[in-house]
Protein backbone atom coordinates (compact mmCIF):
# COMPACT_ATOMS: atom_id res chain seq x y z
CA UNK A 1 0.00 0.00 0.00
CA UNK A 2 1.22 3.46 -0.88
CA UNK A 3 -1.46 6.13 -0.79
CA UNK A 4 -2.40 9.57 0.39
CA UNK A 5 -5.22 9.97 2.87
CA UNK A 6 -7.02 12.44 5.12
CA UNK A 7 -8.65 12.03 8.53
CA UNK A 8 -11.94 11.08 6.87
CA UNK A 9 -10.18 8.07 5.27
CA UNK A 10 -8.83 6.63 8.54
CA UNK A 11 -11.49 3.93 8.93
CA UNK A 12 -10.90 2.49 5.47
CA UNK A 13 -7.11 2.87 5.82
CA UNK A 14 -7.10 0.98 9.13
CA UNK A 15 -9.25 -1.82 7.72
CA UNK A 16 -6.90 -2.12 4.74
CA UNK A 17 -3.84 -2.28 7.03
CA UNK A 18 -5.38 -5.11 9.05
CA UNK A 19 -6.31 -6.98 5.88
CA UNK A 20 -2.90 -6.55 4.22
CA UNK A 21 -0.66 -7.15 7.24
CA UNK A 22 1.12 -10.48 7.15
CA UNK A 23 2.17 -10.01 10.78
CA UNK A 24 0.49 -8.77 13.95
CA UNK A 25 3.62 -6.74 14.73
CA UNK A 26 3.05 -3.27 13.27
CA UNK A 27 5.90 -0.76 13.36
CA UNK A 28 4.92 2.91 13.01
CA UNK A 29 7.51 5.31 11.59
CA UNK A 30 7.07 9.04 11.13
CA UNK A 31 7.90 12.39 12.65
CA UNK A 32 6.28 13.72 15.82
CA UNK A 33 2.69 14.78 15.14
CA UNK A 34 2.30 12.91 11.85
CA UNK A 35 -0.63 10.87 13.17
CA UNK A 36 0.81 7.58 14.41
CA UNK A 37 -1.32 7.51 17.57
CA UNK A 38 -4.42 8.66 15.69
CA UNK A 39 -4.03 5.81 13.21
CA UNK A 40 -3.43 3.32 16.04
CA UNK A 41 -6.65 4.48 17.74
CA UNK A 42 -8.54 3.78 14.53
CA UNK A 43 -6.88 0.37 14.17
CA UNK A 44 -8.02 -0.45 17.70
CA UNK A 45 -11.59 0.50 16.79
CA UNK A 46 -11.39 -1.69 13.69
CA UNK A 47 -10.25 -4.61 15.86
CA UNK A 48 -13.19 -4.16 18.25
CA UNK A 49 -11.69 -2.13 21.08
CA UNK A 50 -14.41 -0.16 22.81
CA UNK A 51 -12.22 1.27 25.60
CA UNK A 52 -10.62 4.69 25.38
CA UNK A 53 -7.20 4.34 23.76
CA UNK A 54 -4.25 6.67 24.26
CA UNK A 55 -0.53 6.76 23.72
CA UNK A 56 1.48 5.00 26.44
CA UNK A 57 4.14 7.71 26.37
CA UNK A 58 5.13 7.32 30.02
CA UNK A 59 4.05 3.74 30.78
CA UNK A 60 5.65 2.37 27.55
CA UNK A 61 2.78 -0.09 26.92
CA UNK A 62 -1.02 -0.06 27.08
CA UNK A 63 -3.05 -3.27 26.89
CA UNK A 64 -6.50 -3.40 25.32
CA UNK A 65 -9.03 -6.20 25.02
CA UNK A 66 -11.38 -6.42 22.05
CA UNK A 67 -14.99 -7.53 22.16
CA UNK A 68 -13.78 -10.69 20.39
CA UNK A 69 -11.32 -11.46 23.19
CA UNK A 70 -8.20 -10.39 21.28
CA UNK A 71 -5.42 -8.57 23.09
CA UNK A 72 -3.76 -5.53 21.56
CA UNK A 73 -0.55 -4.04 22.95
CA UNK A 74 0.31 -0.43 22.11
CA UNK A 75 3.92 0.60 22.73
CA UNK A 76 5.44 4.07 22.62
CA UNK A 77 9.23 4.02 22.84
CA UNK A 78 9.79 7.74 22.24
CA UNK A 79 11.21 8.34 25.72
CA UNK A 80 13.14 5.08 26.05
CA UNK A 81 16.85 5.58 26.61
CA UNK A 82 18.12 2.08 25.88
CA UNK A 83 17.00 -1.24 24.51
CA UNK A 84 17.58 -2.60 28.01
CA UNK A 85 14.44 -0.75 29.16
CA UNK A 86 12.39 -2.67 26.59
CA UNK A 87 13.94 -5.93 27.70
CA UNK A 88 13.08 -5.04 31.31
CA UNK A 89 9.37 -4.88 30.48
CA UNK A 90 9.57 -8.27 28.75
CA UNK A 91 9.22 -7.03 25.19
CA UNK A 92 10.05 -10.42 23.70
CA UNK A 93 7.14 -12.01 25.56
CA UNK A 94 4.78 -9.46 24.00
CA UNK A 95 6.20 -10.03 20.51
CA UNK A 96 5.72 -13.79 20.66
CA UNK A 97 2.29 -13.75 22.36
CA UNK A 98 0.41 -13.83 19.03
CA UNK A 99 -1.33 -10.60 20.08
CA UNK A 100 -1.42 -7.46 17.98
CA UNK A 101 1.56 -5.21 18.84
CA UNK A 102 1.47 -1.60 17.66
CA UNK A 103 4.87 0.03 18.15
CA UNK A 104 5.54 3.74 17.91
CA UNK A 105 9.21 4.77 17.55
CA UNK A 106 10.47 1.24 16.76
CA UNK A 107 13.87 2.57 15.70
CA UNK A 108 14.73 2.98 19.39
CA UNK A 109 14.61 -0.82 19.84
CA UNK A 110 15.75 -1.79 16.36
CA UNK A 111 17.92 -4.72 17.48
CA UNK A 112 15.02 -6.31 19.38
CA UNK A 113 12.39 -6.20 16.64
CA UNK A 114 11.10 -9.49 15.22
CA UNK A 115 12.11 -10.25 11.64
CA UNK A 116 8.49 -10.74 10.63
CA UNK A 117 6.66 -7.43 10.93
CA UNK A 118 4.78 -4.79 8.99
CA UNK A 119 6.38 -1.36 8.70
CA UNK A 120 4.01 1.59 8.39
CA UNK A 121 5.67 4.79 7.24
CA UNK A 122 3.68 8.01 7.62
CA UNK A 123 4.59 11.33 6.04
CA UNK A 124 2.81 14.67 6.36
CA UNK A 125 2.03 16.34 3.03
CA UNK A 126 1.67 20.08 2.38
CA UNK A 127 -2.09 19.93 1.79
CA UNK A 128 -2.90 18.51 5.26
CA UNK A 129 -3.06 14.96 3.98
CA UNK A 130 -0.75 12.14 4.96
CA UNK A 131 1.01 9.51 2.89
CA UNK A 132 1.11 5.95 4.13
CA UNK A 133 3.41 3.20 2.93
CA UNK A 134 3.28 -0.41 4.11
CA UNK A 135 6.31 -2.66 3.90
CA UNK A 136 6.06 -6.32 4.84
CA UNK A 137 9.10 -8.19 6.07
CA UNK A 138 9.44 -11.94 5.66
N, C-alpha and C positions, 0 to 999 in steps of 0.2 A: 504494500500500500504506500502510495506517495500522493498526497492530496492536500489541498488547501481547505480550511473549514472555518466556520464562525461558531459562536456560542450556541446558536440555534441548531447546529449540526451535531452537537455533542452526543445526543442519544444514539443516532445512527452510527457515528464514529466509534463509540464504545462497543456497540453490538458487533460491528465489523472487526474490531480488535479481538474480541473474545472468540469470534468465529475463526479468524485467521491464525491465531496464536497456536503454535505447535508445542508450547510449553506454558506452564502456569507461573513461571518466573518472568515477570515483566519489569524491564529496566527502563526508567524514565530519564532521558537526557534533555537538557535545555537550560537556558539561563534563568536566573531568579525572576519570578513573575510571568513566565511564559504560559503557565496554565497546567503544570504537572498535577498539582493537587486537585484542581477543578476537574480535570479529566479522570483522575482516580476516583473522585466522588461519583462521577457518572458511571464509571465501570462498576463500582459497588452497587449502585442502583440497578444496573443491568443484571447483576448476579443475584439480586434479591435481598440486598441489605436494606432494612427499614430503619435502622438506627442512624443517629446523626454521625456523620464521618468528618474527621478533621485530620490535619497533618500532625504526625507524632514528632514534632520538631524537638521537643525536650525529652520525651520518653523513649525515643528511637523507634518504637513499634506500637501500633494499635492493632487489636484483634477484633474482628467483626464476625458475626454468625448470620448466615443467610436464612431465609425462610425455608430453604431446601436442606438445611443442615450443613452447608458448606462453610468452611472457615477461610477467611481472607485476612492476610497479614499485610499491613501497610507500614513500610519502613521509610524513615527520613534520616539520611546520614549526612545532612548538611553540616551539622556541628560536631561530627565525630572527628577525633584527633588522630586515631590510629586504627588499624584493622584489628588490633587487640581488643578494642572496645566491642566490636561486632562479635568477635569470638567469645567474649565474656557473657554476652546475652544469649549465646547458643545459636548463632546464625545458621550454622550447618544443619541443626535439627529442624529449623523452619524450612530451609530449602528442600530438605528431603522428606517433608511431611505430606507431600502430595496436595497441599493446600495452595491456593492462589497467593503469591507473594508479589506485591507492588513495591518497587524500590526506587525512591527518589535519591538522586546523587549517588548512583552506583559506582562512579569512578573513584570514590573514596575507599571502597573495599574491593577494588578491581581484582586482586589476587585471590579473593575468596568466592567470587561469583561462579556458579555452576556453568559448565560448558554449554548445556542446553538451556537457552533462554530466548526471550523476544526483546529486542531493543526497540524502544520507541523514542524517536528523536523529534523534538518540538522546536519550531522556530517561529518567532514573531515576525509578521510581515508589516509593511508600511500602512496598509489599508485597514488595520485592526484585526485582520484574519491571522490564522496560524497555519503553518505547514506541518504535516505529520508524516513521518517515514517509519515504516516497520522493517526491521531486519531480523530474520530468524537465524539462530545459530544451531548447528547440528540438526 
